[in-house]
Amino acid sequence: MMMIDTEELTKTYNGRGGCRGITLQVPEGCIFGLLGPNGAGKSTFVKMLAGLHRPDSGRATMLGRPLGRAEARQELGYLPELFRYQDWLTPAEVLRFHGQLGGLRPQETRASAFRSRVRDTLELVGLSEAADRRVGGFSKGMQQRLGLAAALLLDPKLVILDEPASALDPIGRYEIRSLLKQLRGRGVTIFLNTHLLEDVEELCDEAAFLYDGELLASGPLQELLSGTGDNAGGSANWRFRLGGWLPETWEELSSAVGGAPPSLLRLVEADKSGNTLLTARVTDREQAGYLCSLFIRTGLTLYESGPEPNSLEAWFLRMARSRQGGVPL
């Protein structure tokens, strides 16, 4: 089942900003990362999913139900980017309040089973030792952990996290990443809106890129980085490991194509025995296949061919610069 499924979802503010025509699917049981620069429309999209904004147009379902249905929201855990709890409350009191917001009756939030659930949730996010302290004395990182506890309290099937690690130190970020992996192992679907690219690289199975309110790319993360996805956002680096390379091979390649070898073909390494690694900038798999056949016709032995590993930062910048009219990286 698709936990989130949108078609042409649009929300603008007097015809400006927001996001437009977003068609996106988030499979069950994955960690999905939403990326884009500031002002791209990510928070608007997240708030529509959470029921805080009403779409201007388009269609969407969440957990198989139309967007906005109370039944879907009861199985949703949501951590907003900006939140604040009353200074005089303790974490247990905050969670009891959120339990009632989630549909529990006051007597249920005072029962032993719920108190046990509160203790387990605070321990899960690393706040068990601060359970009896007032929230007003919490650091930003502790506040963030408490917000995550509130999102996880009622054991949701889908969790939407808006910048969940923004106030955490490196140790805290590592612990939260470990927690999110643990939740994925339990079958929880996590929708992550974050600026921390290393967290996306570490955690996410799939990702999407928003720019100026429009969806430019989406799909499995490794396909996006390798440039092999349906909308991966431009050309990709492809690597070829070859045998039989000789000093005159460049000239033979030139003759095979009736001119110079492809200008984006680059010799990375070569040893005395003729084993060679080449990279090339290709626009699709068909172009990579053409290069493979070219190497074979030239008498080279093709040992390996495939997309070159790419960094998320380089992909992010390439996507943004291509839309700004600059030269892609």
C-alpha positions, 0 to 999 in steps of 0.5 A: 500500500502507498502510505502517501499518494498525491496527484497534482496537489497544489497549495499557493498563497494568493497565487504565489509560493507554496507548491504546485502540481505535486504527484508523489507516492510514498511506499509502506515501510520505507524512510522517505526524504523530502529535499529542496532549498529554503522556500521550495514548498516543502513545509507547505506540502508537509502541512497539507499532509498533516491537515494544517493546510487545505489544498487548493486543488489536486487529490491525495490519500494518506494510509489509503484514506482521503486526505483530511479524514480523522481515521487517517490522522489517528494513525499519523505521528507528526513532529512540526518544525517549530513547536513549544510546550508549556514551561511548567509541564513535565514530559509525562504531562505533555504526553498525557495531554497529547494522548487526549488530543489523539482521542484517549479519554482522560481516565485512559491517560491516567491508567497504568497501561498508558503510564507504562507507554509514556515511560517506554516512549520517553526511554525510547527518545532518551528522556527517561532521566528527565521525566519529572523535570519541568519542560522550561529547563529543557535544552533545544535538543531535549525539546526536540526529543520530547516532540519526537516522543509526542509523535511516537506516543500512540504507535502510529503507522506513519510518522511525518518529521519536519526537521527532526534533528535540527537542534541535536548535537552529533551524538543526539543525531546519531541516536535519532538516526538509530531510532528511525532505523529501528522504527522502519524495522518495525514496519513504520513508514517515516516521511522526513523533511530535512536540510541535513543531507547526510541524514538522508544519505544514511537513512532514506530508501526514497527521496524527492526534490522540490524547487520553487514549488515544483517536483523535479525528481523522485524515486529510490535514492540510489537511482536518483544519485546514479542518474538511472531513475525516470526523472533523475534530473540530468546526465550521470557519471558512468564507469567502465573497467576495461582490459587491453588498453594500449597507448594507441587506443584513443586513436582507435576510438576516434576512428570508430566514431569518425572523430574524437572520442566522446569529449566527456570520456575521462581516463581515471587510471591505467596500469602497465598490464592494460587494465583501465578505468574510464568514466563518462557522462551519459544521459541514459542507459542506451548511451552507456550501452553504445559506449560498451559496444564501442569499446568491444569493437575496438578490441577492449575487454569489458569487465565492468560497467555501471553508474558511478556512486554519487554524493547527495550533496553533488546531486542536490547542487546539480538539481538546483543549479540546473533549475537556476539556469547555471551550468550543472555540476 
